[in-house]
Amino acid sequence: MAVTKVYNTLNESVGEVSLNDDLFAVEVKKYILHDVVKMQLANRRSGNASTKTRVEVAGSGAKPWKQKGTGRARAGARQSPIWRGGGVAFGPKPRDYSYKLPKKVRKLGLKMALSARFSEDQILVLDNLEMSGIKTKDFQAVLNNLNVKNALVVLADHDQNVELSSRNIPQVKVMPASGLNVYDILLHEKLILVQSSLEKIEERLLT
């Protein structure tokens, strides 16, 4: 198993922790990372292009003129697609772009993302991260101590004080271990793991 140092919020080394090779020493295959990120972005996409069909266009249901005897073409409704202001034939409607990759592939992609960050020496393990209140200034002070500007911070569970203290800081995102995903790992330069989150990550990916 790989061993890495554990730091406190003052950037002082306070010990070491072993990292599971099944999570942090996996061979990285870029095409799998690409597939997982592509799936995540597709699942976030909202298909909002929409047109009205002849049924949805407002207007009278009366026949514009009688069927025969006027010398004009037959017409049954003013909502006809061939009329100006009528409905659209075969126009776009909101669609769902989401799809799923196999669970094993999604897990493997997450392991590879963790391994990639570890191989680049971009993982920092903190012994603890707590905030007495919602203070952006205090959270920024922690980042300054760690000399970090662009980071994904992973907690064991939701912590409202930490999450709300970080929300106005650009290029920084805080999430619980249950929400860890490939896209956010690759999007941020540094991956900061609170030591208690390591057990949660192992439970999620190795069971």
C-alpha positions in Angstrom: 0.0 0.0 0.0 1.1 3.5 -0.7 1.7 5.8 2.3 1.1 9.5 2.3 1.4 12.2 5.0 -1.5 13.6 6.9 -1.7 17.3 7.6 -3.7 19.6 9.8 -5.3 22.9 8.7 -2.1 24.7 9.6 -0.2 22.6 7.0 1.7 20.7 9.7 2.4 17.1 9.2 0.7 15.1 12.0 1.1 11.5 10.8 0.8 9.1 7.9 -2.0 7.1 6.4 -1.9 4.0 4.1 -3.9 4.3 0.8 -5.5 1.2 -0.7 -3.7 0.2 -4.0 -7.1 -0.9 -5.4 -8.1 2.8 -5.3 -5.0 4.8 -5.7 -2.7 2.6 -7.8 -5.0 1.6 -10.6 -3.7 1.8 -14.2 -5.2 4.9 -15.8 -7.0 4.5 -19.2 -8.0 7.8 -20.7 -10.8 6.4 -22.8 -12.6 5.1 -19.7 -12.3 8.5 -18.0 -13.6 10.1 -21.2 -16.6 7.8 -21.3 -17.5 8.5 -17.7 -17.2 12.3 -18.0 -19.1 12.3 -21.2 -21.9 10.4 -19.5 -21.9 12.8 -16.5 -22.2 15.8 -18.7 -24.9 14.2 -20.8 -26.9 13.5 -17.7 -26.6 17.1 -16.6 -27.8 18.4 -20.0 -31.4 19.7 -20.1 -33.1 19.4 -23.5 -35.3 22.6 -23.5 -35.9 23.2 -27.2 -39.7 23.1 -27.7 -42.3 24.0 -30.3 -46.0 23.9 -30.3 -48.0 21.4 -32.3 -51.3 22.3 -33.9 -53.1 20.9 -30.8 -51.2 23.4 -28.5 -51.6 26.5 -30.7 -54.4 28.8 -29.3 -57.2 29.6 -31.7 -60.8 28.9 -32.6 -61.8 25.4 -33.6 -64.2 26.8 -36.2 -63.7 25.9 -39.9 -62.3 29.0 -41.6 -64.7 28.8 -44.5 -67.1 26.2 -46.0 -65.7 23.2 -47.7 -67.0 23.8 -51.2 -68.0 26.7 -53.4 -65.5 29.4 -52.4 -62.8 28.6 -55.0 -60.2 28.4 -52.3 -58.3 25.4 -51.0 -60.0 23.3 -48.4 -59.1 24.3 -44.8 -60.2 22.7 -41.6 -58.4 24.7 -38.9 -56.3 27.9 -38.4 -53.8 25.9 -36.4 -52.7 23.9 -39.5 -48.9 23.7 -39.9 -49.1 25.1 -43.4 -50.6 28.4 -42.1 -48.7 31.3 -40.7 -49.1 31.2 -37.0 -50.1 27.6 -37.0 -48.4 24.7 -35.2 -45.1 23.1 -36.2 -45.0 19.7 -37.7 -42.4 17.4 -36.3 -40.7 20.2 -34.4 -38.4 19.6 -31.4 -39.7 18.8 -27.9 -37.8 18.6 -24.6 -35.8 15.4 -24.7 -33.7 13.4 -22.2 -30.1 13.1 -23.1 -29.1 11.0 -20.1 -27.8 7.4 -20.4 -26.0 5.0 -18.1 -22.7 3.2 -18.3 -22.3 -0.2 -16.5 -21.8 0.2 -12.7 -18.4 -1.5 -12.9 -17.2 1.0 -15.5 -18.4 3.9 -13.4 -16.6 2.6 -10.4 -13.5 1.9 -12.4 -13.5 5.4 -13.8 -13.6 6.8 -10.3 -10.7 4.6 -9.1 -8.7 5.7 -12.1 -9.4 9.4 -11.4 -8.2 8.9 -7.8 -5.1 7.1 -9.1 -4.3 9.8 -11.6 -4.4 12.5 -8.9 -2.2 10.4 -6.6 0.3 9.7 -9.3 0.5 13.5 -10.0 1.1 14.1 -6.3 -2.1 16.2 -6.2 -3.8 14.5 -3.2 -3.7 16.1 0.2 -5.0 14.3 3.3 -6.3 16.4 6.2 -6.7 15.0 9.7 -9.9 17.0 10.2 -11.8 19.9 8.8 -14.4 21.6 11.0 -15.9 25.1 11.1 -17.5 26.6 14.3 -19.8 28.7 12.1 -20.4 29.8 8.5 -17.4 32.0 7.8 -15.9 32.2 4.3 -12.9 34.1 5.7 -12.0 31.2 8.0 -12.3 28.7 5.2 -10.2 30.9 3.0 -7.6 31.0 5.7 -7.4 27.2 5.7 -6.8 27.2 2.0 -4.1 29.9 2.3 -2.4 27.8 5.0 -2.4 24.8 2.6 -1.3 27.0 -0.3 -4.3 25.8 -2.4 -6.4 27.8 -4.8 -8.1 25.2 -7.0 -9.4 22.2 -5.1 -12.1 19.6 -4.5 -12.6 19.0 -0.8 -14.1 15.7 0.2 -15.7 15.2 3.6 -17.0 12.0 5.2 -20.5 13.3 5.4 -22.4 16.6 4.7 -21.2 19.5 6.9 -23.3 22.6 6.5 -20.8 24.9 8.1 -18.0 23.8 5.8 -20.1 23.6 2.7 -21.7 27.1 3.1 -18.3 28.6 4.1 -16.8 27.5 0.8 -19.6 28.2 -1.6 -18.5 31.8 -2.6 -14.8 30.8 -3.1 -14.1 30.4 -6.9 -12.5 27.1 -8.1 -13.2 25.4 -4.8 -15.9 22.8 -4.2 -16.8 20.8 -1.1 -18.8 17.5 -1.2 -19.3 14.4 0.9 -17.7 11.1 -0.1 -21.0 9.9 -1.4 -21.0 12.6 -4.1 -17.5 12.0 -5.3 -17.3 11.8 -9.1 -14.9 11.7 -12.0 -15.8 15.0 -13.5 -15.2 17.1 -10.4 -11.9 15.2 -9.6 -10.5 16.0 -13.0 -11.9 19.6 -13.0 -10.0 20.6 -9.9 -6.2 20.7 -9.7 -6.0 19.5 -6.1 -7.9 16.7 -4.3 -8.2 17.3 -0.5 -9.4 14.3 1.4 -10.4 14.5 5.0 -9.0 11.4 6.6 -12.4 10.1 7.8 -13.6 10.2 4.1 -11.2 7.5 3.1 -13.2 4.8 4.8 -16.4 6.0 3.2 -14.7 6.0 -0.3 -13.5 2.4 0.3 -16.9 1.3 1.4 -18.4 2.8 -1.8 -15.9 1.5 -4.3 -14.7 -1.8 -2.9 -17.9 -3.4 -1.9 
